Amino acid sequence: MLFSLAQNLKNKLIVVVDDKVWLCDAFHNQANQQAFSTSAIQIGTLQTATGVVYITENNKPQIVISDGTQIYVYDATVPSFYIADQNGLGMPITFTPGYISFHDTYILCAASNDTGPIPGLALNNTWRLGVIDPYNNTGKLIFPNAPQNVSYIGAIQRKPDNTQAVVPIPSKGNMIMVLGKIVGETYYDTGAQLFPYQTFNQSDFDYGCLNPATVAYLDEIVVWLAINEKSGPIIVYTNGSELKKITTDGIDYLFSQLQDPQDSQAFLYRQDGHLIYHINFYSDNLSLFYDFNTDKFFHASDENGNYFIAAQIAYFNNQYYFITKNNGNVYAFDTIYQTYDGALIPRERICQHISGVDQQYRIANDVGFTIEQGDNNPFPNRINNIIVLDGGLDYTTANISFEGGNGVGAAATATILGGVITAITVTNPGVNYTYSPDVIITGDGTGARAVATLTSTNARIDLSVSFDGGQTFGNDYPYVLNPNGHRMNKLMWWNLGMANDMMLRFRFYALGRFVAYDGELNLRQ
């Protein structure tokens, strides 16, 4: 599946799913957590349907898309959707495009298999500049092969390398960074006639990029999954003047155990005042995020403990949205949302090893901490699950609606196999239900029946204990937090057991926030 999304100057979302490009509108009501006035118009079709796609735009504005095969342009002023070429008249580009970005009126594109500089010799170390056609005045975006006295082709110079990404460095004006596999170089737009970007001779980085899909930039930094010829994968960032490593020795060891770290993707965003870099390793089923404010790594997952669902993120109409590799859907994204297609996603904290240098066994009498309670129930009930009682016969289409319940906003979709409804998935759990509604199934089949179940949003914390240093954890011991108005704020678990290397895992379940202080564990020997 090919997937991506981005916001553009026309205040629309550009969404790519498989080989289709969509221009989307979405407005979100924060009060009841519902989307309204959504629309999607297909504006183009790509030549590929799998892999990674990159999106940027220029000031015309034109939306520019690279899928690793061609460069596609959507020009809203015409409107038109076309493949970029050398001259605006149909002469194909002579390179394979990769990562794209925008800087100082230019579209910057990493290139491989480039025969433009030296006909008959395919180079992998070049990067290209895209400009609005200055020669034939077609108004189209073109990537010239340096006609006349101006060059639009750059090349990595410090090491023999393959170009991975060309990235503007935020807040650095005319400065960009060119990343290869094993080296990074900085350039400045000097406005020179022959080629506008000139390298800074006293600065480069000894790390390149393992996968350009992990490159992200925001505020004043660029972050990426880095390697060189003598180092395995690490995560680094730069502000353009110096390179800093953020992975610890523990994270580096974790990366060394990955089977396919190149199958990865990342994004950078700011949430609730925290600057966060999030990276997914799909083949290895691992997701991590790094909080620049606290200088800490955290694991992330879906409700089943697999890789995190978000692949790319965009801020649009006062709301974060993400697209997922799982199904190509676009979802609202915020810290207030703790469900995914109706399933509650727990937040988890695994504490440090509890052991002594003498390696003696100790008995854990109790553990507890102070926590905010009594105001974590903003919505009484939501539709959590729909159970198919009878799948019916001869369905090719089925619509799901709800009647009789006193809540609003619930929605669901049916999965049909061989004419039978095999499952119904909650796409919007709705709000304010106090009793289950009737599930109404309409379509071209007959006989299907289903029933909805509700989940209260009263918060719950589960504790499980490991007696072998975190290799395995035992059963969960739940603690349901107080409902609204009951504000006793201390919770305790008793008689945890005996071990010489104990670890505690807390899982936090709620649709709202958790505010907790440090905990205290009482031991005796």
N, C-alpha and C positions, 0 to 999 in steps of 0.2 A: 504494500500500500504506500502511495505517495501522499504526503500530508504536510501542510504548513498553514500559518495564518499570520497576518500583519495588518496594522492600521495604515491608512493612506491619507493624503492631504484632502481628499474629497469627503473625509469623515465617514468612511466605510471600512468594513473589514474585508480583506482579501483572503479567501480561504481556498486552499488546494486540497482536494481529496481524490485519490487515484489520478486519472488524467483530466479531471474537470477543474476549471477555475471559476470561482464564484465571487460575486460582489454582494456583500451581506450588510444588512442593518440589524441591530439588536439594541433594545432598550430594556433596562432592568429596574424593577421596583425593589428598592432595598427594604422597604417596610414589610412586604410579604414574601420577599425572596422569589419573585416570579419574573420571567421574561415576558415582554409584550411588544407588539408592533415589530415582530421579526420578519425578515424577508431575505430571499436569496435569489440572485439572478445569475445564470451562467453566462460568462463573458468570453470564454475560450476553452480550447482543448489542447492538451499537451501531447507529445509523441511518446511519452513514457507514462507508466502507471505504478512504478515501484522505485524505491530509493529515497534520497533526500532532495528536497527542493529549497532554494533560497529565494527570498523576495526582498526587493528594495524599490525605491522610486526616485525620480529626479524632480526638478522644480517646474517642469512644464505644466502639469505633472503627468508623468508616464509611469506606470507600474511595470517593473522589470522582474522577470522570473527566470531562474536558471535551474534546469533539471538534470544537469550533467550531460545533456545531449545537444540542446539548443538554448538560445536566449529568446524569450518571448516578451512582447511588449503590448501592454494595453494602454491605449491613448484615449482617455475619456473625452478629449476635446473633439474627436472626430465623429463618433467613437470607432475604434478599430482594434483588432487583435492580430498581431503579425509576428513573424520570426525575424529578429534583427540580422542584418547582413553587413557587408563591407561598405556599400555605397548608397543604400536606399533604393537600389534598382534591381535587386535580386541576386547579386553576386554573394555566394555563401561565405560565412566566416571560415577561417582556416585553422581553427583551434577548437579543442573541447572545453566548454566553459565549466567553471566550478563555483566557488563561493563568490558572491557579488555584494557590493555595498556602494554607497554614494558619498562623494566628497568633492567640494569645490567645483561644482557643476559637472563632474565626471562620474560615470558609472565605472567602478573599479571591479575587474573580474580576474580571478585566478584562472590561468590557462594551462592546458597540457596538450601534448601532440600538436604543437604549434608549428606550422610550416610557413607562417607569414614572414618571419625574419630571414630565414634561409630556405628558399624553395627546395623541396625534396628532402629536407632534413627536419624531422619532427623533434622539437624541443619541449621540455617539460618544466623549464625554469622561468617562463615568461608570465607576465601579467599585462592585461589590456585595459585601455581607456575607451569607454563608450561616450560618444558625443552626439548632439543633435546635428544632423547632416549639414556640414558647412560647404559642401561641394555642389550638390545637385538641388539643394533647397527643398528636399522632400518633406522636411519636418519630422523625419523618422530618426530613431536612435540607430547609430551605426558604429561598427568597430573596424576602423580603417586599417589597412596594411601599410601605413606610413606613406601615403602619396605626397607629392610635392616636397615641401621643405619642413614638414612637421611630422614628428614621430608619435605614435600612440601605443608603443610597445615598450614595456620595461622588463627587466630580467634580474633574478637573484644573482648577487655577485660574490658574497663572502665565502660560500662553500658550494661544491657541486650538489645541487638539490632540486627538488620538485616543489613547485609553488602550490601551497594549500589554501591560503586566504590572504586577501588584502583588506585591511581594516582601518578606518579612521580612528584615531585615538581621541576619546571624548575630552572636551575642554582644552584641547591643545591646538586649536585653530587649524593651521595648514599642515599638520603633522599626521602621517599615516604609518602603519606597520605592515610589512610584507612577511608573511610566515611561510617558511618551507617545511619540509619534514624534520630537519635537524638544525635549522637556524632561523633567526628572526632579524629583519633589517628595518631601520627607520628611515623615512624619507620626508622631505618638505616640499610643498608646492611653491617653488620659487618664481613661477611664471616664465621660466626660460622658453625660448621659442622652439628649440629643437625637441626638447622633452621637458614638460613642466616640473616633474618631480626629480629632485636631486637627493642623493643619499647623504647622511650625516656621517662623515668619515670616522668619528671618534666613538661611535656607539652602535653596537648591535647586540643580539642576544644569542647565547649558545644553545638555545632550545627552540625546536620547531614544534609542529602541531601534528599529533597522531591522527586526528579526524577533524576537518574544518567545521563539522556540525557541532563541535563542542566550543567553538569560539563565540564569546558573548562580550558585549561592551555596554557600559552604563556609567553615569556620573563622571569619574575621571580615570577609569581603569578598563583594561581589556583582560579577560580571563580565558584560559584554554587548557585542554589536556595536552601536556607537553612531553616530548621525548627528544633525545638526540642519539648519536651513534654510540654513546657510552652509558646511556641512562634509560631505564625503563620508564613507564608512564608515571607522571606526577602532575599535579595541578599547580599552575603558576599564574601570576597576574603582573601587569606592569602599568605604570602611569606614563610611559614613554621614555623615562629616564633611567629606571632601574627595574630589574626583574626580581620578584619575590616569590618564594615557594610557600604554599599554604598547606600542603599535605604533610602529615606527621609521619614518623617512622612506622606507626601502626597502620595508617592508611596506605603508605607505600607498600607494606607487606601484603595488605589486602589486594592491592592492584597487581602485585606479582603473582597472585594466585588466579587471576582472571584468565579465562581461556581465549576470549576474543574482545579485548578492551577497545578495539577499533570500532566495534558495533556499538556506538555510543552517541549520545546527543545531549545537549545542555542548553540552559537559558539562564539569564541573569535578570533579576527584578527586585523592586523595593516593595516590601509589605510591612505595614504597621511600623515604619521607621527603620526596618532592618533590611540591609542589602544582602541578598541571598543568591548564591550560585547553586543551581540544581543540575545534577548530571545523572542520566540513566544509562546503564549498561544492559542492553536488551538480551543478548545471548547468555550473559551470566546472571540475569535476573536480579540485578542489584541497582539500587538507587541511593544516592547520597545528596545531601545539601550542606553547604557551608555558609554559616552566618558571619559576615565580615564584622558585625558589631560585637559579637561575643568571641570571635576567633575559635569557633567550635564546629565540628562536623556532626551531622545527625543522619540516621538512616530514614528512609521514606519507603512507603509501600502502598499497595491497594488494600482492600479489605481482606484479601487472602494471603497477604504477606509477599506478593510478587512485586515486580518493579512498579514504580509510581506511574500513575495513569497519564500525567501531563507530559507532553512532548515539547510543545512550544507555547508561548504565552504572549498576549497582547493586552494593553490597557485601552479601553474603548468606551466612550460614553459613561465615564465614571465607574467603570466596572472592569475587573480582570476577567479575561476569557482564556481558555486553553483548548487546544486540540489534542486528541489522543490517538496514538498508534493503534489502539485496540479496535476502534470502529470508525474513525474519521469524524466522530461527532465533535461539536463545539460545546463547551460547558462554561458556565459562570464559575469563577474561582475566587475564593476569599477564605480568611481564617474562620469565618462564621459558618462555613459549610463543612459538615462532617459526614456527608453521605455521597455515594457515587451510585447512580441509577437505583436509589432506594436503599442500598446497603450502607450501614453505619461503619465508618472507618475509624478504628481505634487509634489513639495516640499512645505511644509506648515509651517508657523510660526504663532502661536497665542500669542499675546502680553498679558502682565499682565493687571489686572483690572485697569480701569481708573475711580477713584472715590475719593471723599474727605471725611474726617472725619465728616464734617457737613452734609453729605448726600444730599446736594443741587444739583438740576439739573444744568448742564452746557452745553453750545452749543459748539460743535466741529467745528471750522471754517475750518481747513485744517490739513492735515498730509502729510509728505513727508520725503524723505531721499535721500542722495547722493548715486549713484550707477554707477558702470562701465557699459557703453553702447558703442555700435558701433563696437564691435568685438566678437559678440556672435552668429555668423552664419557660423560655419565651413562647414556645408553641406547644400546647398540651399533647397533641397526637398527630401522627402522620401515617399515611398508608405505607407499610413497610414491605409487604409481600402479597402476592396474589397467587393463590393455589388453584391450579386447573383441576376441576373435579371430573369434567367430561370434555374431551377434546373435540367432539362433534365430528361431522363428515363433510367432505367436498368443499373445504375452504380454499380459496386462493387469495382472498382479501378478508381482513377482519378489523373492525374498529372497536376500541375499548372505551367505554364511558362509565360514569358512576352516578347512581341515583340513590336517594334516601339518606345519605350521610349529611351531617351538618357542617362539614368542612368545605373548603374551596380549593380549586387549582390542581387537583390530582390528574395525572395522565399516565397512560401505559401503552405499550405496543405488544403485539402478539407475534410469536414465532410459529410458522406453519410448516409442517413436514408431511408430505404425502396426503394433503387435504385435511390433516388433523392439527389442531392447535396444541402444540407440545409444551409451550411455556408462555407466560405473560410477564414482561419486565416493566417495573415501575420506572418511568422517565421523569416524573415529577411527583413527589410524595404528597403534595398539597399541605394545607395547614389547618389547625384548629378543629380536627375531628375528635369527637368524644364517643362515637360509636361507628362501627364499620358500615360503609355504604354497600349497596348492591352493585355487583359488576355486571354491566350490560354489554353483551357481545353482539354486534351486527356485522353483516357481510353476506357473501354469496353461499355460505354453507349453513348447516343446521345443527342444532342440538348441543352446542358447546355451553359449558357452565363453569363458573369460577367463583371464588370467594376471596375477599380482601381481609387482611389482618393489619392491625395497628400497632405502632410502637410508641410508647411514651418517651419523652425526651428527658425524663428525670436522669440526672447524671449518675454514673456508676464508675467505680474504680475497682479493678481486679488485681489481686496480688498473687503471683506465683513464685515459688522459691526453688533455687537450684542448690543442690548439695555437692555438686561436682565442678564448681568453678565456672558455671555457665554452659556446660556441655549439653545438659538437659534441664528442663524445668518441669515442675510438678503441676498439679491441678490448680485452676484459678480459684481464688477465694474472693467473692464479690463483696463490695461495700457500696450500697445504694445511698447516695447523698440526699440530704434533706430537701423536701419540696419548698416551694416559695414560702417565705415568712418564717421558716424554722431555721434560725441562724446559728445554732451551735456549730462550732467550727473545728472541732478536734475529732480525728478518726484514728482508730487503733486496730491492729491485728495482734492476736495473742498466740503464744505457744507455737512458735514457728518451727522448732526442731533443733537438731544438733549437727554441726559440721565444722570442719577446719578450713573450708574454703567455700563460703556461701555467697550467693548473688541473689538479689531481689529484682523482680520485674513488675512494674506497675503499668497497667493498661487503663487509659482514661477514655470513657465512652460518654459522649454528650453532643448535643447540637450547639452548645454554647461554649463559653470559655472556661478555663480552669486557672485559678490563682492560688498557688500553694507556696508555703515556706519550706525551708530545709527540714528533712525528717530526722528522727532520732531512733536508733536501735539500741535496746538494752540487752547486754550479754552477761552471762556468768559462766565461770569455768569450773 
